[in-house]
Amino acid sequence: MQGSTVEREASEKERVKVSPTLKDVDFINNGAAVYIDENDKIQLMSTLTADTEVRTQAFTFEVIHFRKNLNLICLSIFNHV
């Protein structure tokens, strides 16, 4: 589920390690923040936008590809009946 925080926190076992791998909720709970200047913000937002567009296009392609394959399978089954 988009935006879910389920399992987005390091376990107690993980947190006691010398170099724990923390998750996003751990940083939120600790009040951590990243500060960047306006130029870096513009560059970051541009990169995120481009990445989102690529992922959206790839997802759309996969759905279309899946639907075409499903149609071919249905036609094949129909022709063999």
Secondary structure, 3 states (H helix, E strand, C coil): CCCCCCCCCCCHHHHCCCCCCCCHHHHHHCCCCCCCCHHHHHHHHHHHHHHHHHHHHHHHHHHHHHHHHHHHHHHHHHHHC
